[in-house]
Amino acid sequence: MKTLLPLYAEELAFRKKVDFYSKETEGAWKIAIEVPGVKKEGLDIEAVSNSLKISGQKLTPFEEESRDFERVFNLPEGVDYESITASLENGLLSITLPKVKEKRPRKIEITTAEEAVYAQ
């Protein structure tokens, strides 16, 4: 029984809610999620319709079994979906959700027909 206890304890720990941390900076929102024992190949991240879905799979030592998790975050308005990045290091999945750059007013110069001819 002693040999199964650590595996059982690990199984219970993995099935509980996934721990995460979030922070907003001037240019992005950042999320960090603890995924101990999960490899890059076992993770999937999708950004769809104002939500971010993170799912993962951790294979057991026996390879026939796996433990799955899924977490869905509602995203705030203003996320630049094309620039989302993620990295995995030492069991910590870090996701950066850049904010869309604010479009600033641009002054448009007015020219006359005469100026347009000279410009050619």
Secondary structure, DSSP 8 states (H G I E B T S, - for coil): -TTHHHHHHHHHHHHS---EEEEE-SSEEEEEEE-TT--GGGEEEEEETTEEEEEEEEE-TTSS-EEEEEEEEE--TTB-GGG-EEEEETTEEEEEEEB-------------HHHHHHH-
